[in-house]
């Protein structure tokens, strides 16, 4: 695994998938911290995207998995933070490439857009694919420190 710990967060639209992912990770003895929510009350995805981003700020070896209905809003919220490279993926190929080429440290998923099996395959690919480095390093650096 590429990460020492995984932070999980969702809004109410991603609660069911978050529970499936949490159980999947715990079966693999992966250290998981669930940032919420824990119940089905309506919550705002920007709050939970930011919560995951802030948890990652001082935990260099950690990664995140964030979920909302489409994955779009929560990924935008997380990516507002310069140390986050959140990638919204829809299949194993995009989960693999977000790690290999972009060194993504947060996986974003849309509960309403994919089944549990596909989501868990994306999680496994995200967790096991190393960053290729090389020609991608300069580009990834630019994601953190965008040219002006």
PyMOL commands that set and color helices and strands:
alter all, ss='L'
color gray80, all
select helices_A, chain A and resi 12-27+45-57+72-78+92-100+111-113+116-128+134-144
alter helices_A, ss='H'
color red, helices_A
select strands_A, chain A and resi 6-10+32-34+63-68+86-88+106-110
alter strands_A, ss='S'
color yellow, strands_A
deselect
rebuild
show_as cartoon
